[in-house]
Amino acid sequence: MSLESVLETTLERTVSENELDGLILKASRARSKSAPYGAGQGQAKKPSWHARKPLRLLKMELGNTLVLHPQTGAWTIVAPEGLGQVQAILRASDEGLLDDIPDVENRPLVKSLVSCGLLGRAPMPAFGVSDVAKQRPLRLMILKIVGYCNLACRYCYDYDDATYHRTLDVQLGKRAIEEALACTTLSLSILFHGGEPLLAFDEIRVLTAFARQAARRAGKDVNFSVQTNGTCFTGEIVDFLVTEEFAIGISLDGPSHLNDLVRIDRRGRGCHAAVEASLERYPVLRRTAGVLTTVTSVNARELRRVAEYVRDLGIRSFNAALFLREGRAAGSSDGLSPSPEDLIAGYLDLLAGVESGAFDDIQIWPVLYYLRNVLTDARPNACLRNGGCGAARELVSVTVNGTVESCDCVRLPDLSLGSMADSTIGEALHGQVAGLIKSRSECSLPRCSACLYRAFCGGTCFARAGGLDKVNESECRLSRAVFGEIFKSLNRSSRLERYAQLHS
């Protein structure tokens, strides 16, 4: 049967919504559609239809097929009886057969393929090397308010002997806030970090009030967050954070038998009991705070148990950060770096827990970040994104001595953006080093070119990889495993989609 006859049969057939659901089982949701008819100057004819190319077709369970465009992450899962029809429409678009069909954009299968981003009229937006250097507006500034801490965690990536005893000068902090507000369009988030930032509560209070005034003068919004070890809360501090609507992150690596192996004070004593005492003394923290866990060899395979522990504390947000060999852990040989096998086992177990419904009442961000990247092309997480991560774009970090970094994880000397003693934050974000950082994406990494999931991952963290031209092996293997498992789950049920909707 010719393509023309298959196409005629496909498009002329009346497909009900229920029937369409049986053909197109799942699909990504594309925010950016192709240019609408009439958008061009003096346009006499509708732009030609085009399908994304090249497409990869992957056989899945139940006889279904994943149709995926690796460069953009557009995808759909098609039932066996729908694959021929979908392929006919995609082929017909390339041969110009859709261009002269009246009202073709309103045919159900065509609408579905347009909606997921696999089909559209030229020009179709796509990430490429020319796009990754575009400056996105600044959204987040990390202020390292102190260098010191009352703990001495074995893996602390922030530890720096040269700045350990310093506190950020308030006038420098005020200048950083004004310069960051000048770089944003509508809203700026300020994260107070350390060291242990609550040891400089007076400075935080002063800078918070100043930032609100400066934002009002600039006609912009500002919001605040703090990442704390959870041992320094007082009634005054808690009342202030709640009143000022801070997002509160508490660092905690699970139950005491896990946490107290790594999160210790200078005498080697664990901090778990002190954190739980704070949660008991100030119940409002259970409703307002989230927990951030650092993933090490100690807890990598126990992530599901850690998340269950956090859930049972009554906390409704759980996040995880991969171990970074910097600070106290730089050059360390104490085995804190988790193996790829342990990482994959831990994350897939956590994903299975989400799919089972065990975490419906808590946000499991290590799953949501990956899942949202698959379900929509919005990809809000600055670390997992095609076209380049948020470093030196939406994110900037100012250290306690005024050094400007593209991200607080970046400790590579050659990639420092400069110092506030020599330039403004805006100048640093538009400097030569920032340009190099912004030029890095999955498009610039040869190793990523053949990866099916490169649009969802973005090429791994260059700070963990050790350079702009490198890929972190553990993170790469983890991303491939998690994204692959997400597609398998989406093929067999709608549980993950429902979970994402619960926490949208």
N, C-alpha and C positions, 0 to 999 in steps of 0.2 A: 504494500500500500504506500502511495507517495506521501511526502510530507504535506502537500497541499490538502490531500483528502483527509489525512489524520487531523490536520489543523481545523478543517471545516467541520468535521465531526465533533471535535473537542469544543470549539467555540459556539457552535449552533445548539449544542445540547443544553437544555435548561438544567442547571445544577442548583438544587436547593441548598440552604445553609447546612442542613443535616448531612446531605450528600457530600458537600465540600469538606465538612469535618472528617468525613471518612477517607478523603483523598489527601488533604494537607493536614497531617496530624499535629505537628508543632512547627513553630517558626520564630525566627528572631523578629524584633520590632525595630524598624529603622526610623530614627528621628528625621534624618536628612533624606529627602526625596529628590528625584531629578527635577530639573527646572520646569516649571509649569508652562503650558502653551501660552504664548503672548508675552513671555518675560523678556524676550530679546527685542532690540530696536529694529523696527521695520520688518519683523518676521512674517513671511508670507505663508509658511507651511509649518505644521507641527514638527518638532524635532523627531528624528528617527528613533525607533525603539532599539534598545540594546540590552543584552544580558551580560551580567558579570562574567568575566573570563580571567583565568581558567577556573572551571568548577571541578570539584572533587566529589565523586559519588562513592559513598562508603556503605556497604551492606551492614545491616544491623539485625538484631533479633526480630522474630515475627515476620521476616521477609521485607521489612521496611528499608528505606534508603535515606541516608543523610546526604543532602545536596548542600555543599559548603563552598563558599568563596573565601579561601584562606587570607587573602590580602585585606579584606574588610570585615570578615567575621559574619557576613550575611549567610543565613542557612535556613533550611526547612527539612523536616522529616516527612517523607512521602510514603503512603501505603503502596503495596505492590500494584494495585489496580489504577493508581494515579500517576505512576512514574512515567509511563509512555506519554500521557497527556502533558505533563509538565515539561518533559524533554522536547515535545513537539512545539510548544509555545516558545521555549528558549531558543531552539534552533530557528524557528520562524522569524524571531526578532532579528537574528543575525543575517538572515537572507532577505530582509525587507518586506516580508509577507504580512506583517502586522500593520505597516504604516498606512495602508489605504483601507483598512477594515473599519467601517463606521462604529463609533462608540465602543471600540475594543477595550478601552481602559475600564469599562464598567462590567466586563465579563468576569464572573466570580474567580476563576483560576488566575486570570491576569491580575486582578486586584490583589489577590493573596500574594502573588510573586512580587508585585510592586511593594506591598506593605512590608515584606521581610527584607527588601533591599536587593533581591536577585535580578530584578527587571526594572527598567525605567526608560525614560526618554533622555537622549543626550542633551547636555552633558551630565553624566552621572558622577556625583561626588565620590572621591576615593582618597585615601591617604597616600601620599607619595613623598619622595625626598623633598620636593619643593614646599610641602605643607608643614613639615615637622619643625621648621625654624620659626614659624609664626609665633609671635609673643601673645600668650594668653594673659589676661589680667591677673594680677596677684590676688590670691584669696586667703593665704595663710602665712603668718609670720610666727616663727618660733623664737621666743625670747629666752635665752639661757640666763635666768635671773641670778643664779649662784653657781659656783663651781663645786662647792662642798656638800657633804651629805652626812647624816647620822648613821648611815649603813655603809657597808663595804662589800656589796654584792660581787661575787666572783667574776661575773661576766660584764660588769658595767662598762658599756661602750663610751659613756660620757666622761669617764675619769681622765683627767689631764693634770699631771703634777704641776705644770707651769701655771695653771689658773685655778687650782683646787681651792685656794683660800680667798678667792675674789668674790665680790658681789657686784652685780651690774650697777654702774653709776646711774642714778635716777635721771639726770639730765641727758645722758646718752640714750636711755630707754625712751624718754619723751621724744627725742629727735628721731629715733628709729620708728616710733609710732607715726609721727607726722609724715615721714618719708614713705612709709609703707602705705598709708592712706592715699598719698599722692599717686601711687602706682596701681591702685585698685579702682574699679569702676563703680560698684554699688555697695559692696560689703567686704569687711576685713575680719578675719578670725585671728585672734592672738592667743597663742598657746604659751603659758608660763611653764618653763621646764628647768631642769637643773643638771647635776646636783639634785638636792631636794628643795624645790621651790618654796615650800611652805615655811622653810627656815628664814625666808625673806618676806614674810607676810606684810610687813609695813610697806615695803617697796611695791608689792603687788597691789595693795590698796591704793597707794598714790597713783600708780600708773594706770590702774583701771579707771579712776575718776578722770585722769587727764585724757585717756583715750576716748571716753564718752564725750567730753567737751570738744576734743579735736574732731571727732567724727561729725558732731552736730554742725560745727563750723564749716566742714567740708561737704555737708549735705549727704553723708554716707552713713551706713550702719556699721556697728562693730559688735562682735560677740567674743566671749572669752572661754578658755578652757585651761585646765591645770592637770599635769601628770605628776602624781605623788606616790611615795612608797607607803602611804596609809598609816604612818605611825605618829604623825605630828599634828593631828587634828585637835582643836580645842573648840569649845562652844562658840567662841567669838569667830573663829575661822570658818566653822561650818555655817553659822548664820550669815556671814558675809558672802560666802560662795553661793548659797542658796538664794539669797536676796538678789545678788547680781547675776543670777541665772547662769552660773558657770557650768560647763560640761566638765565633770570630774572623772578623771581616770586614775584608778588605783592599780599599782603594779603588784601582782600576786601570782605565784606560779603553781597554785593548786593547794591541796591539803598539806598539812605540816610535814609529812614524810617526804614530799617532793620539794615544797617551797624552801624548807629550812636547810636543804643541802647546798643551796646556791645564794639565797637572799639572806645574808648574814650581816652582823655588825663586826667591828674590828676585833672583837673577842671570839668570833666564830659562832655567836648565838643567833639562831633563826629569828625572823621577825613575824612569823605567822600569828602567834598568840597576840601580839600588839595590834595587828591589823584587825583580827576578829574582835578584839576588845573595843576598837574604835567603832566598828559596825554595830556592836551591841550598845555602846554608849550613845551613838547618834543614829537612830533608826532611819532618819531621813536619807542617809547615805545609801541605804539599800534601794531606795526608790529613784535616786538621782545619779548615782555613780555607776560607772562600768569598770570592768576588770580587764587589764592588759597583761597577758602572759608572755614571757619570753620563752621561745621554744628552743630547748637545749637537748643534749643527749639524755638528760635526767627525766624529761617529761614528754619527749616527742611521741612515743607510742601510747602515752596516757592522755592525749588531748581530750578524748571523749570523757574520761573520768574527771579531768580538770573542769571541763565545761559543766558536767553534772554537778560537781561540787559548787561551782559559782551559781548555777541555777538554784540549788537547794539553799544557798545563803539568802535567796530572795532578790538577788541582783538580776537585772534584765538586759544586760549587754556584756558580751564576752568577745574579746579580740585577742589576737596573737601576733607577735613579731618574731621573725626568725633571728636566731643568734647571729651577732655581728662581731667578728674578731677584731675589735678595737678597744681602746681604753685599757682596763685591767686585763682583758682577755687577749690583748695584742701579743703575739709571739708565745701565747700560752700553749702548753702541751698537756693540760689536765683533762683533755677529752670531752670538753663541753659542746663541741660542734657535733650536731646530730648527723648520722649517716643518711644518705638519700633514702635508703630502705626504711629506716625508722620514720623519717618525715612522711613518706608516702603512706606507710601503714597507719600512722596517726591521723593524718588528714582524711584518708578514705574511711576510717572508722568513724570520725566525726561527721563526715558527710552522710554515712549510713544512719547515724543517729538522727540527723536532721530529717532524712527521708522517712524514717520510721515514725516521726511525729513527737519524738522525745523532747524536742526543744521548741515547740510551737510558741511557748510563752517567753522566749528569750531570743534576743538577736545574737546569732552566731556569725560574727563578721568574717572569720576565716573561710566560711562557706559562702556567705552573701556576696563578698567581693568577687569571687570567681563566678558565682551564679548570675549575678547582675550583668557581668561582662558578656555572658552568653545570651541572655534573654533580650538585651537591648544594646544598641550601639552608643548609648549615653556614656557608659564606662566612667562613672564618677570617681572611682578610686585613682588617686594620682600615681600610684605605684604600678598599676596594671592597666596599660593603655597603649593601643597602637598609635603611632605617630610621636612617641616620646613620652616619658614620665613627666611629673609636675615639677621636677627640680629646676630652679631658676626660671620657671614660668609662673605657676600658681603658688609656688612655695619658696620661701627664703628663711634662712636661719641666722640669727645674730647671737654670737657667743658673748660670754661674760666680759671679754676684753674688746668687743667691738668688731671682731672678724665677721665678715659676711660670707655665709656658705649657701650653696644651692639647696642643701638639705642637711639636717643635723646628722644624718648617717654618713655623709661624705667627709672623709678624713684624709683624702689624697691631697698632698701639698700642692701639686700642680693644678688642682681643680678648685682651689679657693677663689672666691669671687673678688676678694680684696678686703679692705678695712674701712670702717667708717671714719677713721682718721684721715683717709686720703680721698674718699669719694662718698657720694650719696648711695642709698640703696637702689634708686632708679638707675644711676650710672653703672652700678655693679651688675644689675640685671640685664643691661644692654651692652656689657663689655665683651671682650674677645673670648674670655674663658666661658662666660655664660653662653655665647654663641656656639662654642664647641659642644657644650653639654646639650644644648637644644637641638643640635644636628644629629644626636644619637637617637636611633629608633630601631625597630626590627627591620626597617628597610635598609639600614646601614650595616647590618650584621650578617655576613655571609652564612654563618651557621644557622640563622633563622629562616633563610630563604625557602627551604623545603618543608618547614614545619607547618602542619595543618592548623595549629592553634596560635600562630604568631600574633594575630590581630587581638586576641584576648589577653595575651601575656605581655606583649610589648618588649620582649628581649631580656627579661630579668633585671634585677637591680645592679647598676654599674658599680655602686659602692661595694656591694658584696662580691661582685665579679673581679674587682681590683683594677678597673680601667674602662674607658669608654668603648674600646674595641673588643671587650671580653664579655663572655656569658658565664653566669654562675651555674655550675654543673648541677648542684643539688636543687636549686630553685627551678632550673629548666626541667629536670626530671619530674619534680613535684607538679609543676604546671601541666605537663603533658598527661600525667596520671589523673589529676583532678578534673581537667577539662574533658578527657576521654570518659571518665566515669559519670560526669554530669550528663553528657549526651546519652549514655546508656540508660541512665535513670529517666531522662525526659522521654526516651523511646518507650519505656515500659509503664510509666504512670505520670500523673500530673502533680505528684506530691511536692516536688521541688518548686514548681510554678506557684502552687498555693502558698508555700512557705514564703516565697519572695513577695507575694501579694500581702501576706500578713504583716510583713515588715517593710512595706514600701514607704 
